[in-house]
């Protein structure tokens, strides 16, 4: 499970975030490109979901992350 105490500072404020365990597999960016981007070898949330479709994509990213580096505090 992702840990908000070690979330990356590039994440925008909000429910979803990526923590330092990210291994840059790009899966979240592929699944939710409207919300995740890559930078310097890790992913981060650049935009919080604004509708149901984006929330569903972010939840899919949470579930598929191989190292559980994506969190949702919402």
PDB file of N, CA, C, O and CB in Angstrom:
ATOM      1  N   UNK A   1       0.836  -1.180   0.000  1.00  0.00           N
ATOM      2  CA  UNK A   1       0.000   0.000   0.000  1.00  0.00           C
ATOM      3  C   UNK A   1       0.882   1.245   0.000  1.00  0.00           C
ATOM      4  O   UNK A   1       1.897   1.297   0.694  1.00  0.00           O
ATOM      5  CB  UNK A   1      -0.952  -0.003   1.213  1.00  0.00           C
ATOM      6  N   UNK A   2       0.486   2.244  -0.782  1.00  0.00           N
ATOM      7  CA  UNK A   2       1.235   3.501  -0.848  1.00  0.00           C
ATOM      8  C   UNK A   2       1.202   4.194   0.512  1.00  0.00           C
ATOM      9  O   UNK A   2       0.266   4.023   1.292  1.00  0.00           O
ATOM     10  CB  UNK A   2       0.656   4.432  -1.948  1.00  0.00           C
ATOM     11  N   UNK A   3       2.234   4.973   0.772  1.00  0.00           N
ATOM     12  CA  UNK A   3       2.380   5.658   2.060  1.00  0.00           C
ATOM     13  C   UNK A   3       2.443   7.158   1.830  1.00  0.00           C
ATOM     14  O   UNK A   3       3.385   7.657   1.215  1.00  0.00           O
ATOM     15  CB  UNK A   3       3.645   5.170   2.814  1.00  0.00           C
ATOM     16  N   UNK A   4       1.436   7.881   2.324  1.00  0.00           N
ATOM     17  CA  UNK A   4       1.399   9.328   2.097  1.00  0.00           C
ATOM     18  C   UNK A   4       2.559  10.052   2.766  1.00  0.00           C
ATOM     19  O   UNK A   4       2.859  11.190   2.408  1.00  0.00           O
ATOM     20  CB  UNK A   4       0.091   9.898   2.599  1.00  0.00           C
ATOM     21  N   UNK A   5       3.217   9.415   3.732  1.00  0.00           N
ATOM     22  CA  UNK A   5       4.366  10.040   4.392  1.00  0.00           C
ATOM     23  C   UNK A   5       5.581  10.106   3.467  1.00  0.00           C
ATOM     24  O   UNK A   5       6.500  10.891   3.699  1.00  0.00           O
ATOM     25  CB  UNK A   5       4.724   9.273   5.665  1.00  0.00           C
ATOM     26  N   UNK A   6       5.582   9.278   2.419  1.00  0.00           N
ATOM     27  CA  UNK A   6       6.722   9.275   1.489  1.00  0.00           C
ATOM     28  C   UNK A   6       6.270   9.566   0.053  1.00  0.00           C
ATOM     29  O   UNK A   6       6.894   9.112  -0.906  1.00  0.00           O
ATOM     30  CB  UNK A   6       7.454   7.917   1.545  1.00  0.00           C
ATOM     31  N   UNK A   7       5.176  10.328  -0.081  1.00  0.00           N
ATOM     32  CA  UNK A   7       4.715  10.651  -1.425  1.00  0.00           C
ATOM     33  C   UNK A   7       5.664  11.654  -2.071  1.00  0.00           C
ATOM     34  O   UNK A   7       6.301  12.464  -1.398  1.00  0.00           O
ATOM     35  CB  UNK A   7       3.276  11.209  -1.392  1.00  0.00           C
ATOM     36  N   UNK A   8       5.733  11.573  -3.383  1.00  0.00           N
ATOM     37  CA  UNK A   8       6.606  12.453  -4.150  1.00  0.00           C
ATOM     38  C   UNK A   8       6.068  13.878  -4.142  1.00  0.00           C
ATOM     39  O   UNK A   8       4.857  14.090  -4.203  1.00  0.00           O
ATOM     40  CB  UNK A   8       6.752  11.947  -5.591  1.00  0.00           C
ATOM     41  N   UNK A   9       6.955  14.837  -4.067  1.00  0.00           N
ATOM     42  CA  UNK A   9       6.543  16.241  -3.986  1.00  0.00           C
ATOM     43  C   UNK A   9       5.944  16.767  -5.290  1.00  0.00           C
ATOM     44  O   UNK A   9       5.296  17.813  -5.285  1.00  0.00           O
ATOM     45  CB  UNK A   9       7.725  17.095  -3.599  1.00  0.00           C
ATOM     46  N   UNK A  10       6.147  16.062  -6.405  1.00  0.00           N
ATOM     47  CA  UNK A  10       5.594  16.494  -7.686  1.00  0.00           C
ATOM     48  C   UNK A  10       4.089  16.268  -7.802  1.00  0.00           C
ATOM     49  O   UNK A  10       3.443  16.866  -8.663  1.00  0.00           O
ATOM     50  CB  UNK A  10       6.291  15.775  -8.803  1.00  0.00           C
ATOM     51  N   UNK A  11       3.525  15.421  -6.952  1.00  0.00           N
ATOM     52  CA  UNK A  11       2.085  15.182  -7.003  1.00  0.00           C
ATOM     53  C   UNK A  11       1.325  16.471  -6.710  1.00  0.00           C
ATOM     54  O   UNK A  11       1.691  17.226  -5.809  1.00  0.00           O
ATOM     55  CB  UNK A  11       1.682  14.080  -6.003  1.00  0.00           C
ATOM     56  N   UNK A  12       0.261  16.718  -7.479  1.00  0.00           N
ATOM     57  CA  UNK A  12      -0.600  17.852  -7.152  1.00  0.00           C
ATOM     58  C   UNK A  12      -1.413  17.485  -5.911  1.00  0.00           C
ATOM     59  O   UNK A  12      -1.649  16.303  -5.662  1.00  0.00           O
ATOM     60  CB  UNK A  12      -1.541  18.226  -8.359  1.00  0.00           C
ATOM     61  N   UNK A  13      -1.842  18.470  -5.134  1.00  0.00           N
ATOM     62  CA  UNK A  13      -2.650  18.177  -3.946  1.00  0.00           C
ATOM     63  C   UNK A  13      -3.945  17.460  -4.316  1.00  0.00           C
ATOM     64  O   UNK A  13      -4.548  17.729  -5.355  1.00  0.00           O
ATOM     65  CB  UNK A  13      -2.969  19.469  -3.187  1.00  0.00           C
ATOM     66  N   UNK A  14      -4.355  16.553  -3.453  1.00  0.00           N
ATOM     67  CA  UNK A  14      -5.600  15.829  -3.668  1.00  0.00           C
ATOM     68  C   UNK A  14      -5.509  14.399  -3.195  1.00  0.00           C
ATOM     69  O   UNK A  14      -4.527  14.009  -2.562  1.00  0.00           O
ATOM     70  CB  UNK A  14      -5.979  15.858  -5.121  1.00  0.00           C
ATOM     71  N   UNK A  15      -6.514  13.624  -3.493  1.00  0.00           N
ATOM     72  CA  UNK A  15      -6.635  12.251  -3.003  1.00  0.00           C
ATOM     73  C   UNK A  15      -5.566  11.309  -3.526  1.00  0.00           C
ATOM     74  O   UNK A  15      -5.002  10.521  -2.767  1.00  0.00           O
ATOM     75  CB  UNK A  15      -7.969  11.712  -3.364  1.00  0.00           C
ATOM     76  N   UNK A  16      -5.287  11.388  -4.814  1.00  0.00           N
ATOM     77  CA  UNK A  16      -4.366  10.437  -5.442  1.00  0.00           C
ATOM     78  C   UNK A  16      -2.940  10.957  -5.394  1.00  0.00           C
ATOM     79  O   UNK A  16      -2.695  12.158  -5.506  1.00  0.00           O
ATOM     80  CB  UNK A  16      -4.778  10.164  -6.895  1.00  0.00           C
ATOM     81  N   UNK A  17      -2.001  10.029  -5.224  1.00  0.00           N
ATOM     82  CA  UNK A  17      -0.582  10.382  -5.182  1.00  0.00           C
ATOM     83  C   UNK A  17       0.260   9.160  -5.502  1.00  0.00           C
ATOM     84  O   UNK A  17      -0.225   8.029  -5.465  1.00  0.00           O
ATOM     85  CB  UNK A  17      -0.194  10.958  -3.801  1.00  0.00           C
ATOM     86  N   UNK A  18       1.523   9.397  -5.817  1.00  0.00           N
ATOM     87  CA  UNK A  18       2.510   8.345  -6.030  1.00  0.00           C
ATOM     88  C   UNK A  18       3.595   8.540  -4.977  1.00  0.00           C
ATOM     89  O   UNK A  18       4.012   9.668  -4.714  1.00  0.00           O
ATOM     90  CB  UNK A  18       3.106   8.382  -7.497  1.00  0.00           C
ATOM     91  N   UNK A  19       4.053   7.446  -4.377  1.00  0.00           N
ATOM     92  CA  UNK A  19       5.114   7.572  -3.384  1.00  0.00           C
ATOM     93  C   UNK A  19       6.467   7.145  -3.961  1.00  0.00           C
ATOM     94  O   UNK A  19       6.556   6.779  -5.132  1.00  0.00           O
ATOM     95  CB  UNK A  19       4.780   6.734  -2.145  1.00  0.00           C
ATOM     96  N   UNK A  20       7.495   7.194  -3.155  1.00  0.00           N
ATOM     97  CA  UNK A  20       8.874   6.967  -3.610  1.00  0.00           C
ATOM     98  C   UNK A  20       9.148   5.533  -4.043  1.00  0.00           C
ATOM     99  O   UNK A  20      10.227   5.257  -4.567  1.00  0.00           O
ATOM    100  CB  UNK A  20       9.832   7.338  -2.518  1.00  0.00           C
ATOM    101  N   UNK A  21       8.215   4.619  -3.844  1.00  0.00           N
ATOM    102  CA  UNK A  21       8.422   3.231  -4.265  1.00  0.00           C
ATOM    103  C   UNK A  21       8.243   3.034  -5.773  1.00  0.00           C
ATOM    104  O   UNK A  21       8.484   1.938  -6.279  1.00  0.00           O
ATOM    105  CB  UNK A  21       7.466   2.322  -3.521  1.00  0.00           C
ATOM    106  N   UNK A  22       7.828   4.067  -6.490  1.00  0.00           N
ATOM    107  CA  UNK A  22       7.593   3.971  -7.934  1.00  0.00           C
ATOM    108  C   UNK A  22       8.841   3.458  -8.648  1.00  0.00           C
ATOM    109  O   UNK A  22       9.955   3.912  -8.386  1.00  0.00           O
ATOM    110  CB  UNK A  22       7.177   5.341  -8.508  1.00  0.00           C
ATOM    111  N   UNK A  23       8.630   2.497  -9.560  1.00  0.00           N
ATOM    112  CA  UNK A  23       9.738   1.915 -10.327  1.00  0.00           C
ATOM    113  C   UNK A  23       9.685   2.334 -11.802  1.00  0.00           C
ATOM    114  O   UNK A  23      10.375   1.750 -12.637  1.00  0.00           O
ATOM    115  CB  UNK A  23       9.709   0.382 -10.216  1.00  0.00           C
ATOM    116  N   UNK A  24       8.882   3.325 -12.114  1.00  0.00           N
ATOM    117  CA  UNK A  24       8.784   3.874 -13.471  1.00  0.00           C
ATOM    118  C   UNK A  24       8.384   2.835 -14.507  1.00  0.00           C
ATOM    119  O   UNK A  24       8.959   2.792 -15.595  1.00  0.00           O
ATOM    120  CB  UNK A  24      10.099   4.490 -13.869  1.00  0.00           C
ATOM    121  N   UNK A  25       7.421   2.010 -14.189  1.00  0.00           N
ATOM    122  CA  UNK A  25       6.962   0.983 -15.127  1.00  0.00           C
ATOM    123  C   UNK A  25       6.048   1.552 -16.207  1.00  0.00           C
ATOM    124  O   UNK A  25       5.789   0.883 -17.207  1.00  0.00           O
ATOM    125  CB  UNK A  25       6.238  -0.119 -14.378  1.00  0.00           C
ATOM    126  N   UNK A  26       5.561   2.765 -16.023  1.00  0.00           N
ATOM    127  CA  UNK A  26       4.715   3.474 -16.990  1.00  0.00           C
ATOM    128  C   UNK A  26       3.270   2.965 -17.050  1.00  0.00           C
ATOM    129  O   UNK A  26       2.482   3.499 -17.831  1.00  0.00           O
ATOM    130  CB  UNK A  26       5.327   3.366 -18.355  1.00  0.00           C
ATOM    131  N   UNK A  27       2.898   1.972 -16.270  1.00  0.00           N
ATOM    132  CA  UNK A  27       1.539   1.437 -16.357  1.00  0.00           C
ATOM    133  C   UNK A  27       0.487   2.483 -16.017  1.00  0.00           C
ATOM    134  O   UNK A  27      -0.529   2.580 -16.705  1.00  0.00           O
ATOM    135  CB  UNK A  27       1.389   0.245 -15.435  1.00  0.00           C
ATOM    136  N   UNK A  28       0.711   3.264 -14.971  1.00  0.00           N
ATOM    137  CA  UNK A  28      -0.289   4.266 -14.587  1.00  0.00           C
ATOM    138  C   UNK A  28      -0.470   5.318 -15.679  1.00  0.00           C
ATOM    139  O   UNK A  28      -1.586   5.780 -15.919  1.00  0.00           O
ATOM    140  CB  UNK A  28       0.113   4.945 -13.272  1.00  0.00           C
ATOM    141  N   UNK A  29       0.616   5.692 -16.335  1.00  0.00           N
ATOM    142  CA  UNK A  29       0.547   6.675 -17.416  1.00  0.00           C
ATOM    143  C   UNK A  29      -0.223   6.092 -18.601  1.00  0.00           C
ATOM    144  O   UNK A  29      -0.959   6.810 -19.278  1.00  0.00           O
ATOM    145  CB  UNK A  29       1.971   7.110 -17.853  1.00  0.00           C
ATOM    146  N   UNK A  30      -0.057   4.814 -18.848  1.00  0.00           N
ATOM    147  CA  UNK A  30      -0.789   4.164 -19.936  1.00  0.00           C
ATOM    148  C   UNK A  30      -2.273   4.036 -19.605  1.00  0.00           C
ATOM    149  O   UNK A  30      -3.123   4.199 -20.480  1.00  0.00           O
ATOM    150  CB  UNK A  30      -0.196   2.782 -20.226  1.00  0.00           C
ATOM    151  N   UNK A  31      -2.580   3.749 -18.357  1.00  0.00           N
ATOM    152  CA  UNK A  31      -3.969   3.531 -17.939  1.00  0.00           C
ATOM    153  C   UNK A  31      -4.723   4.840 -17.715  1.00  0.00           C
ATOM    154  O   UNK A  31      -5.898   4.951 -18.065  1.00  0.00           O
ATOM    155  CB  UNK A  31      -4.003   2.702 -16.667  1.00  0.00           C
ATOM    156  N   UNK A  32      -4.052   5.823 -17.138  1.00  0.00           N
ATOM    157  CA  UNK A  32      -4.700   7.098 -16.807  1.00  0.00           C
ATOM    158  C   UNK A  32      -3.835   8.274 -17.276  1.00  0.00           C
ATOM    159  O   UNK A  32      -3.317   9.027 -16.451  1.00  0.00           O
ATOM    160  CB  UNK A  32      -4.961   7.197 -15.279  1.00  0.00           C
ATOM    161  N   UNK A  33      -3.678   8.434 -18.583  1.00  0.00           N
ATOM    162  CA  UNK A  33      -2.805   9.486 -19.098  1.00  0.00           C
ATOM    163  C   UNK A  33      -3.277  10.907 -18.798  1.00  0.00           C
ATOM    164  O   UNK A  33      -2.489  11.851 -18.866  1.00  0.00           O
ATOM    165  CB  UNK A  33      -2.664   9.325 -20.565  1.00  0.00           C
ATOM    166  N   UNK A  34      -4.550  11.061 -18.471  1.00  0.00           N
ATOM    167  CA  UNK A  34      -5.059  12.386 -18.118  1.00  0.00           C
ATOM    168  C   UNK A  34      -4.650  12.802 -16.710  1.00  0.00           C
ATOM    169  O   UNK A  34      -4.836  13.955 -16.320  1.00  0.00           O
ATOM    170  CB  UNK A  34      -6.571  12.412 -18.239  1.00  0.00           C
ATOM    171  N   UNK A  35      -4.092  11.863 -15.949  1.00  0.00           N
ATOM    172  CA  UNK A  35      -3.806  12.150 -14.549  1.00  0.00           C
ATOM    173  C   UNK A  35      -2.376  11.876 -14.109  1.00  0.00           C
ATOM    174  O   UNK A  35      -1.907  12.465 -13.135  1.00  0.00           O
ATOM    175  CB  UNK A  35      -4.714  11.367 -13.707  1.00  0.00           C
ATOM    176  N   UNK A  36      -1.676  10.991 -14.811  1.00  0.00           N
ATOM    177  CA  UNK A  36      -0.308  10.632 -14.433  1.00  0.00           C
ATOM    178  C   UNK A  36       0.668  11.027 -15.534  1.00  0.00           C
ATOM    179  O   UNK A  36       0.348  10.949 -16.720  1.00  0.00           O
ATOM    180  CB  UNK A  36      -0.202   9.121 -14.142  1.00  0.00           C
ATOM    181  N   UNK A  37       1.852  11.449 -15.129  1.00  0.00           N
ATOM    182  CA  UNK A  37       2.952  11.735 -16.054  1.00  0.00           C
ATOM    183  C   UNK A  37       4.227  11.140 -15.476  1.00  0.00           C
ATOM    184  O   UNK A  37       4.312  10.821 -14.290  1.00  0.00           O
ATOM    185  CB  UNK A  37       3.111  13.278 -16.297  1.00  0.00           C
ATOM    186  N   UNK A  38       5.213  11.002 -16.352  1.00  0.00           N
ATOM    187  CA  UNK A  38       6.537  10.529 -15.942  1.00  0.00           C
ATOM    188  C   UNK A  38       7.484  11.722 -15.843  1.00  0.00           C
ATOM    189  O   UNK A  38       7.358  12.701 -16.579  1.00  0.00           O
ATOM    190  CB  UNK A  38       7.090   9.465 -16.943  1.00  0.00           C
ATOM    191  N   UNK A  39       8.442  11.615 -14.908  1.00  0.00           N
ATOM    192  CA  UNK A  39       9.450  12.659 -14.744  1.00  0.00           C
ATOM    193  C   UNK A  39      10.668  12.057 -14.063  1.00  0.00           C
ATOM    194  O   UNK A  39      10.550  11.474 -12.985  1.00  0.00           O
ATOM    195  CB  UNK A  39       8.893  13.860 -13.925  1.00  0.00           C
ATOM    196  N   UNK A  40      11.822  12.191 -14.671  1.00  0.00           N
ATOM    197  CA  UNK A  40      13.081  11.773 -14.034  1.00  0.00           C
ATOM    198  C   UNK A  40      13.037  10.368 -13.445  1.00  0.00           C
ATOM    199  O   UNK A  40      13.569  10.133 -12.360  1.00  0.00           O
ATOM    200  CB  UNK A  40      13.441  12.744 -12.949  1.00  0.00           C
ATOM    201  N   UNK A  41      12.411   9.439 -14.151  1.00  0.00           N
ATOM    202  CA  UNK A  41      12.412   8.058 -13.703  1.00  0.00           C
ATOM    203  C   UNK A  41      11.344   7.669 -12.700  1.00  0.00           C
ATOM    204  O   UNK A  41      11.483   6.652 -12.019  1.00  0.00           O
ATOM    205  CB  UNK A  41      13.697   7.764 -13.132  1.00  0.00           C
ATOM    206  N   UNK A  42      10.280   8.453 -12.592  1.00  0.00           N
ATOM    207  CA  UNK A  42       9.158   8.083 -11.728  1.00  0.00           C
ATOM    208  C   UNK A  42       7.880   8.729 -12.262  1.00  0.00           C
ATOM    209  O   UNK A  42       7.919   9.678 -13.044  1.00  0.00           O
ATOM    210  CB  UNK A  42       9.420   8.516 -10.249  1.00  0.00           C
ATOM    211  N   UNK A  43       6.768   8.193 -11.822  1.00  0.00           N
ATOM    212  CA  UNK A  43       5.466   8.745 -12.191  1.00  0.00           C
ATOM    213  C   UNK A  43       4.967   9.636 -11.057  1.00  0.00           C
ATOM    214  O   UNK A  43       5.399   9.514  -9.911  1.00  0.00           O
ATOM    215  CB  UNK A  43       4.440   7.609 -12.497  1.00  0.00           C
ATOM    216  N   UNK A  44       4.056  10.527 -11.402  1.00  0.00           N
ATOM    217  CA  UNK A  44       3.425  11.374 -10.391  1.00  0.00           C
ATOM    218  C   UNK A  44       2.043  11.785 -10.900  1.00  0.00           C
ATOM    219  O   UNK A  44       1.758  11.694 -12.094  1.00  0.00           O
ATOM    220  CB  UNK A  44       4.307  12.635 -10.073  1.00  0.00           C
ATOM    221  N   UNK A  45       1.204  12.231  -9.994  1.00  0.00           N
ATOM    222  CA  UNK A  45      -0.132  12.700 -10.353  1.00  0.00           C
ATOM    223  C   UNK A  45      -0.014  14.181 -10.691  1.00  0.00           C
ATOM    224  O   UNK A  45       0.294  14.999  -9.824  1.00  0.00           O
ATOM    225  CB  UNK A  45      -1.172  12.453  -9.190  1.00  0.00           C
ATOM    226  N   UNK A  46      -0.260  14.521 -11.953  1.00  0.00           N
ATOM    227  CA  UNK A  46      -0.177  15.918 -12.359  1.00  0.00           C
ATOM    228  C   UNK A  46      -1.541  16.594 -12.371  1.00  0.00           C
ATOM    229  O   UNK A  46      -1.632  17.821 -12.403  1.00  0.00           O
ATOM    230  CB  UNK A  46       0.458  16.023 -13.727  1.00  0.00           C
ATOM    231  N   UNK A  47      -2.614  15.782 -12.345  1.00  0.00           N
ATOM    232  CA  UNK A  47      -3.968  16.325 -12.299  1.00  0.00           C
ATOM    233  C   UNK A  47      -4.867  15.323 -11.583  1.00  0.00           C
ATOM    234  O   UNK A  47      -4.910  14.148 -11.945  1.00  0.00           O
ATOM    235  CB  UNK A  47      -4.506  16.634 -13.735  1.00  0.00           C
ATOM    236  N   UNK A  48      -5.570  15.786 -10.582  1.00  0.00           N
ATOM    237  CA  UNK A  48      -6.521  14.923  -9.888  1.00  0.00           C
ATOM    238  C   UNK A  48      -7.716  14.664 -10.802  1.00  0.00           C
ATOM    239  O   UNK A  48      -8.049  15.503 -11.639  1.00  0.00           O
ATOM    240  CB  UNK A  48      -6.980  15.563  -8.540  1.00  0.00           C
ATOM    241  N   UNK A  49      -8.364  13.504 -10.648  1.00  0.00           N
ATOM    242  CA  UNK A  49      -9.506  13.194 -11.512  1.00  0.00           C
ATOM    243  C   UNK A  49     -10.642  14.200 -11.330  1.00  0.00           C
ATOM    244  O   UNK A  49     -10.936  14.644 -10.220  1.00  0.00           O
ATOM    245  CB  UNK A  49     -10.015  11.779 -11.227  1.00  0.00           C
ATOM    246  N   UNK A  50     -11.260  14.540 -12.444  1.00  0.00           N
ATOM    247  CA  UNK A  50     -12.336  15.535 -12.434  1.00  0.00           C
ATOM    248  C   UNK A  50     -13.698  14.957 -12.799  1.00  0.00           C
ATOM    249  O   UNK A  50     -14.709  15.659 -12.753  1.00  0.00           O
ATOM    250  CB  UNK A  50     -12.002  16.649 -13.382  1.00  0.00           C
ATOM    251  N   UNK A  51     -13.722  13.680 -13.160  1.00  0.00           N
ATOM    252  CA  UNK A  51     -15.000  13.064 -13.507  1.00  0.00           C
ATOM    253  C   UNK A  51     -14.908  11.561 -13.217  1.00  0.00           C
ATOM    254  O   UNK A  51     -13.854  11.050 -12.837  1.00  0.00           O
ATOM    255  CB  UNK A  51     -15.369  13.330 -15.013  1.00  0.00           C
ATOM    256  N   UNK A  52     -16.021  10.878 -13.405  1.00  0.00           N
ATOM    257  CA  UNK A  52     -16.083   9.453 -13.080  1.00  0.00           C
ATOM    258  C   UNK A  52     -15.116   8.627 -13.934  1.00  0.00           C
ATOM    259  O   UNK A  52     -14.485   7.697 -13.432  1.00  0.00           O
ATOM    260  CB  UNK A  52     -17.507   8.938 -13.268  1.00  0.00           C
ATOM    261  N   UNK A  53     -15.000   8.960 -15.205  1.00  0.00           N
ATOM    262  CA  UNK A  53     -14.100   8.217 -16.084  1.00  0.00           C
ATOM    263  C   UNK A  53     -12.644   8.325 -15.597  1.00  0.00           C
ATOM    264  O   UNK A  53     -11.922   7.329 -15.556  1.00  0.00           O
ATOM    265  CB  UNK A  53     -14.221   8.739 -17.533  1.00  0.00           C
ATOM    266  N   UNK A  54     -12.231   9.525 -15.235  1.00  0.00           N
ATOM    267  CA  UNK A  54     -10.871   9.709 -14.733  1.00  0.00           C
ATOM    268  C   UNK A  54     -10.676   9.023 -13.384  1.00  0.00           C
ATOM    269  O   UNK A  54      -9.620   8.440 -13.136  1.00  0.00           O
ATOM    270  CB  UNK A  54     -10.550  11.198 -14.612  1.00  0.00           C
ATOM    271  N   UNK A  55     -11.672   9.083 -12.516  1.00  0.00           N
ATOM    272  CA  UNK A  55     -11.580   8.380 -11.217  1.00  0.00           C
ATOM    273  C   UNK A  55     -11.444   6.883 -11.429  1.00  0.00           C
ATOM    274  O   UNK A  55     -10.643   6.227 -10.763  1.00  0.00           O
ATOM    275  CB  UNK A  55     -12.822   8.677 -10.340  1.00  0.00           C
ATOM    276  N   UNK A  56     -12.221   6.343 -12.351  1.00  0.00           N
ATOM    277  CA  UNK A  56     -12.133   4.903 -12.640  1.00  0.00           C
ATOM    278  C   UNK A  56     -10.750   4.541 -13.180  1.00  0.00           C
ATOM    279  O   UNK A  56     -10.187   3.511 -12.810  1.00  0.00           O
ATOM    280  CB  UNK A  56     -13.223   4.487 -13.653  1.00  0.00           C
ATOM    281  N   UNK A  57     -10.212   5.376 -14.044  1.00  0.00           N
ATOM    282  CA  UNK A  57      -8.873   5.120 -14.579  1.00  0.00           C
ATOM    283  C   UNK A  57      -7.826   5.186 -13.469  1.00  0.00           C
ATOM    284  O   UNK A  57      -6.914   4.360 -13.431  1.00  0.00           O
ATOM    285  CB  UNK A  57      -8.532   6.130 -15.690  1.00  0.00           C
ATOM    286  N   UNK A  58      -7.946   6.149 -12.577  1.00  0.00           N
ATOM    287  CA  UNK A  58      -7.007   6.249 -11.458  1.00  0.00           C
ATOM    288  C   UNK A  58      -7.129   5.044 -10.532  1.00  0.00           C
ATOM    289  O   UNK A  58      -6.119   4.542 -10.037  1.00  0.00           O
ATOM    290  CB  UNK A  58      -7.247   7.543 -10.670  1.00  0.00           C
ATOM    291  N   UNK A  59      -8.330   4.581 -10.296  1.00  0.00           N
ATOM    292  CA  UNK A  59      -8.514   3.386  -9.465  1.00  0.00           C
ATOM    293  C   UNK A  59      -7.905   2.161 -10.143  1.00  0.00           C
ATOM    294  O   UNK A  59      -7.310   1.311  -9.481  1.00  0.00           O
ATOM    295  CB  UNK A  59     -10.013   3.147  -9.180  1.00  0.00           C
ATOM    296  N   UNK A  60      -8.054   2.075 -11.448  1.00  0.00           N
ATOM    297  CA  UNK A  60      -7.416   0.974 -12.179  1.00  0.00           C
ATOM    298  C   UNK A  60      -5.899   1.036 -12.007  1.00  0.00           C
ATOM    299  O   UNK A  60      -5.247   0.007 -11.830  1.00  0.00           O
ATOM    300  CB  UNK A  60      -7.790   1.026 -13.683  1.00  0.00           C
ATOM    301  N   UNK A  61      -5.343   2.246 -12.062  1.00  0.00           N
ATOM    302  CA  UNK A  61      -3.902   2.414 -11.875  1.00  0.00           C
ATOM    303  C   UNK A  61      -3.480   1.985 -10.473  1.00  0.00           C
ATOM    304  O   UNK A  61      -2.444   1.342 -10.310  1.00  0.00           O
ATOM    305  CB  UNK A  61      -3.496   3.874 -12.126  1.00  0.00           C
ATOM    306  N   UNK A  62      -4.264   2.331  -9.473  1.00  0.00           N
ATOM    307  CA  UNK A  62      -3.971   1.906  -8.098  1.00  0.00           C
ATOM    308  C   UNK A  62      -3.901   0.387  -8.022  1.00  0.00           C
ATOM    309  O   UNK A  62      -2.984  -0.177  -7.425  1.00  0.00           O
ATOM    310  CB  UNK A  62      -5.041   2.443  -7.117  1.00  0.00           C
ATOM    311  N   UNK A  63      -4.876  -0.260  -8.631  1.00  0.00           N
ATOM    312  CA  UNK A  63      -4.969  -1.717  -8.551  1.00  0.00           C
ATOM    313  C   UNK A  63      -3.858  -2.435  -9.322  1.00  0.00           C
ATOM    314  O   UNK A  63      -3.425  -3.511  -8.909  1.00  0.00           O
ATOM    315  CB  UNK A  63      -6.309  -2.168  -9.071  1.00  0.00           C
ATOM    316  N   UNK A  64      -3.395  -1.864 -10.424  1.00  0.00           N
ATOM    317  CA  UNK A  64      -2.427  -2.555 -11.276  1.00  0.00           C
ATOM    318  C   UNK A  64      -0.971  -2.227 -10.928  1.00  0.00           C
ATOM    319  O   UNK A  64      -0.062  -2.914 -11.394  1.00  0.00           O
ATOM    320  CB  UNK A  64      -2.686  -2.205 -12.718  1.00  0.00           C
ATOM    321  N   UNK A  65      -0.739  -1.210 -10.134  1.00  0.00           N
ATOM    322  CA  UNK A  65       0.640  -0.824  -9.794  1.00  0.00           C
ATOM    323  C   UNK A  65       1.371  -2.011  -9.156  1.00  0.00           C
ATOM    324  O   UNK A  65       0.944  -2.508  -8.114  1.00  0.00           O
ATOM    325  CB  UNK A  65       0.649   0.404  -8.826  1.00  0.00           C
ATOM    326  N   UNK A  66       2.469  -2.471  -9.772  1.00  0.00           N
ATOM    327  CA  UNK A  66       3.141  -3.673  -9.288  1.00  0.00           C
ATOM    328  C   UNK A  66       3.859  -3.514  -7.948  1.00  0.00           C
ATOM    329  O   UNK A  66       4.183  -4.510  -7.301  1.00  0.00           O
ATOM    330  CB  UNK A  66       4.118  -4.118 -10.301  1.00  0.00           C
ATOM    331  N   UNK A  67       4.108  -2.282  -7.529  1.00  0.00           N
ATOM    332  CA  UNK A  67       4.794  -2.069  -6.251  1.00  0.00           C
ATOM    333  C   UNK A  67       3.926  -1.297  -5.251  1.00  0.00           C
ATOM    334  O   UNK A  67       4.417  -0.858  -4.211  1.00  0.00           O
ATOM    335  CB  UNK A  67       6.104  -1.321  -6.483  1.00  0.00           C
ATOM    336  N   UNK A  68       2.647  -1.133  -5.566  1.00  0.00           N
ATOM    337  CA  UNK A  68       1.693  -0.443  -4.714  1.00  0.00           C
ATOM    338  C   UNK A  68       2.184   0.950  -4.315  1.00  0.00           C
ATOM    339  O   UNK A  68       2.145   1.330  -3.145  1.00  0.00           O
ATOM    340  CB  UNK A  68       1.417  -1.269  -3.475  1.00  0.00           C
ATOM    341  N   UNK A  69       2.643   1.692  -5.311  1.00  0.00           N
ATOM    342  CA  UNK A  69       3.172   3.042  -5.071  1.00  0.00           C
ATOM    343  C   UNK A  69       2.132   4.140  -5.267  1.00  0.00           C
ATOM    344  O   UNK A  69       2.427   5.314  -5.046  1.00  0.00           O
ATOM    345  CB  UNK A  69       4.342   3.299  -5.986  1.00  0.00           C
ATOM    346  N   UNK A  70       0.921   3.773  -5.679  1.00  0.00           N
ATOM    347  CA  UNK A  70      -0.138   4.767  -5.907  1.00  0.00           C
ATOM    348  C   UNK A  70      -1.142   4.685  -4.780  1.00  0.00           C
ATOM    349  O   UNK A  70      -1.639   3.610  -4.446  1.00  0.00           O
ATOM    350  CB  UNK A  70      -0.839   4.546  -7.277  1.00  0.00           C
ATOM    351  N   UNK A  71      -1.434   5.837  -4.197  1.00  0.00           N
ATOM    352  CA  UNK A  71      -2.382   5.868  -3.091  1.00  0.00           C
ATOM    353  C   UNK A  71      -3.591   6.719  -3.410  1.00  0.00           C
ATOM    354  O   UNK A  71      -3.571   7.557  -4.312  1.00  0.00           O
ATOM    355  CB  UNK A  71      -1.714   6.380  -1.841  1.00  0.00           C
ATOM    356  N   UNK A  72      -4.643   6.482  -2.646  1.00  0.00           N
ATOM    357  CA  UNK A  72      -5.879   7.256  -2.720  1.00  0.00           C
ATOM    358  C   UNK A  72      -6.367   7.482  -1.309  1.00  0.00           C
ATOM    359  O   UNK A  72      -6.828   6.554  -0.645  1.00  0.00           O
ATOM    360  CB  UNK A  72      -6.964   6.535  -3.582  1.00  0.00           C
ATOM    361  N   UNK A  73      -6.267   8.707  -0.852  1.00  0.00           N
ATOM    362  CA  UNK A  73      -6.730   9.050   0.492  1.00  0.00           C
ATOM    363  C   UNK A  73      -8.142   9.610   0.490  1.00  0.00           C
ATOM    364  O   UNK A  73      -8.602  10.168   1.486  1.00  0.00           O
ATOM    365  CB  UNK A  73      -5.793  10.049   1.124  1.00  0.00           C
ATOM    366  N   UNK A  74      -8.829   9.454  -0.647  1.00  0.00           N
ATOM    367  CA  UNK A  74     -10.173  10.037  -0.767  1.00  0.00           C
ATOM    368  C   UNK A  74     -11.242   9.137  -0.226  1.00  0.00           C
ATOM    369  O   UNK A  74     -12.421   9.490  -0.257  1.00  0.00           O
ATOM    370  CB  UNK A  74     -10.479  10.357  -2.196  1.00  0.00           C
TER     371      UNK A  74
END
